[in-house]
C-alpha cells in the first residue's frame, strides 16, 4: 500500500479528551498524580491506564450518556475518512482510551465502515475499568501506539500519524509524515525536541497536505519510469 494514516482519538479526532472526562466525572482518587508518574517515566502508559481505570466507578451507559453531552468531532474528520476510503488507504485509530467509547462515536458519526481501531479492550466492573491490552508485535515498541506505527511501516510505503498529546510522541516520531494538533502538548514537545511536524487545526488541513504529498510522489514515480 502507498499510504497508511494513523490517528490518536482523544483530543485529536475529538475536541475533548473523553478518557479524561470519564476519570474527572467518575474517578475516585488522584488520577493526576498517576499522570505525573507517567510524565516522569516512573510507570508505563499501560500501567497509567490500569491505575486510572481502576479509579472509575461507572457503568458503560453512564459513561456514554455523560460523554454524549460533551463530545464533538474535530472538523474535517469525515473528509479524511472519505479521502482514505476513496484511495484505499487504511485509516486507523490508535488509542489509549476506551474502545467502547470510540466505537460509540464512530457509530454515531456513521464512520464504522471507514475506520479501523487498535486499542485495548475496556470493560466496566464494580472495581473499576479493566483493560485487556493486545500483545505488541515488535519488541522495540514502547506502547500500543508506537507498535502500530512500526507494524504499518512494514505494510505501507508511507505512514502518517496525527496526535495531540504526550502519549503520541513515540508513535509520531517513528512516522514519515507527522501532524500535531496546533497548540497541543504534542506540538509543544515537537518544538522542544526539534521533531519536524506539521501543526494542524482540523483534518481538512491534513487532507490537503496528503493530497499534495501523494500527488508529488506519484508524479516523481511516473517520471522515473
N, C-alpha and C positions, 0 to 999 in steps of 0.2 A: 504494500500500500504506500501511496505517496505521502500521506499526512495523517497523523492521529492527533486529535485535540482533546486534551485532558484539562479538567477544571475542578477546583475546590467548590464546595456548595455554600456553606455558611459564610455570609459576608461577601461572597463573590457572586454566585447566582442569585442569592437573596440579599436584600439591602440590610437585613438584620442577621444576627448570629442566633440561629434557632436553638442550638445547644446551650448557649449562654442564657438565653431567655428561660429555658427549662430549669437550669440549676438555680437561677435567680428566684424564680417563682416557687419551685417545689423542693429546692435543696435544703438539707438540714446539716449545717456545718460550714466551715470556712473554705469554700471552693477556690477562692482567690489565692489562698496560701498554697494550694496544690498547684495552681498555675505558676506561682513564683518558683516552686521547686523545679518545675519543668524548664522554666526560663534559665535557671541556674545550672541546668544539666544534672540535677540530682536524681531525677526519675525520667523514664522514657515516656513517649507520647501514649503508648498503650497503658502504662501504669497510671498516668494522669487521668485518662478517660475512665479507667476502672474505679479509681478513688472518687472522682466527681460523680460518676454514675451511681455509685453506692450511696450517695447522699440524697438521691431523689426519691421522694415518696409520692408517686402519682401513677394513675393508670394511663394506658395508651389513649383512650377517649379524652381524658382530662388534658393531656399534653396537646393533642391535636386541636381541641376546642380553644385552648389558650393561644396556640400559635396561629390559628386561622385568623385571629383578630389583628395580628401584628405583622404578618409575613407577606412581603411583596417581592416579586422578582425584579432584578435589575433590568432596565430597558435593553431590548435587543437580543435577549437570550433566544427568543423564538427565531430571530433572524439567523443566529449562529446554528441553531438546530436544523433549520431548513437548508442552510448552506452546506452543512456537513452531509445531510441526507442526500441532497441533490448530487453531490460529488463523490458519494460513497466513502467519505472519511468517517471513521468512528469518532463519536463524541462521547467522552467518558467522564462521569463524575467520580472523583476520588475524594472520599470524605472520612473525617474522623468524627462525624456527627452520628445522628440516629437514622438508621436505614429506613425505618418505617415512616419517619417524618419526611424524608426525601421522596420516597415513593408516593406518599400522600399528595405532596405538592406537585410532583410531576404529573400525577393523575389529574389533579385539579386544573393544570395548565395544558392538558391533552398532549403531553410530551413523552409518555412512557415508551412509545414505539420508536422514538428518535434518539434516545439516550441510554447508554449502558451505565451501570453503577458498580463501583468497587468500594465496599465499606464493610465494617464489622456488622454482624447481626446483633441487634439490640433487643433485649426482652425486659419488659417491666415486671418486677417481682415485689413482694411485700418488703424485701430487704434492699430495694434499690434496683437500678437498671444494670443488667448484666450484659457484657459484651462477649461475643464469640468471634475472635479475630481470625481472618484467613491466614494460612501459613505463607510466609514470604518466599518468593520464587528465587531471589538472589541473595546469597549470604553476605553481600556487601551492603545491602539495604539497611537503612536506619529506621524506616517506618513503612506503613502500607502505601503512602503517597509516593515516596521515593521508589519503592519497589515496583509500583505500577508504571512509573515513567521508564524505569530500566527495562521492564517487560516489553513495553510498546516500542522502545528503541530497537529491539530485535525484530520487530514486525514492520515498522514504517521507516521510510526514508527520512522523515522529519517529524519530530514530536513537539507540539506546542503545549505550554502549561499556563494556566491562568489562576491566580490566587490573591489572597489579601492578608494572610496572617503569618505569624512566626512559624506555625506548623507546616507552612508551604515551602519554606526556604530551601530545604534539601531537594525536594522534587523540582522546584523551579530551576535551581542551579544545574540540574542534570538535563534539562530540556534544551532543544536547539532554539526554539522561539519562546521568549519569556514575556509574560504580561502580568503586571502588578496593578491592582486597583489603586487609582490615584488617591493620595493622602492616606493610604493604609499603612499598617505596621510593616507589611512586606515591602512596600515601596521605600519606606524609611531604611529598612535593613539592606536593601539593594544599594541604596546611596552610600550607606556607611561602609559596606563591604566591597564596593565598586563592582557590583554584579550588573552587567548590562541587561536592562529590561525595559520594555515599553510600558508606560503608565497609561491606563485607560479608565474612563468614567463609566462606559457601558459597552455592551457586546457588539454594537454596530461598528465601533472603532476596531474591535478585534476582527470582524468580518472583512472590513475594508483593508486592513493590513494583510490578512491571509490571502485575499483575492489578489492583491498586488504582488505579494511574495510568490505565490504559486504560479501566477501568470509569467513573472520574470523567470522562474525556474523552468517552466515549460518551453519558453522562448529559447533559453540557453541550451536546453537539451535538443531542441529542433535544429538549432544552428550547428551543434556539434555533430549531429547525424548527417 
